[in-house]
């Protein structure tokens, strides 16, 4: 199953800020190449969603809590549950 990678407004803003910073520090070519590599890595999560660091390890929570967090996020995203 292939997933869809979506970038939040915050991520898009941070990528724009990163591009400006890298351009100022290292030039436009380096900034463009760096952002291309970051975006390729992020988009590869569509094919390999478990690639990378574990949520449980990143946030020092149990694996069950991490899985529940992902499940709830997916359900909210699909509008299967509503915030009350």
Secondary structure, DSSP 8 states (H G I E B T S, - for coil): --------HHHHHHHHHHHHHHHHHH-HHHHHHHHHHHHHHHHGGGT-TT-SS-HHHHHT--HHHHHHHHHHHHHHHTTSS---
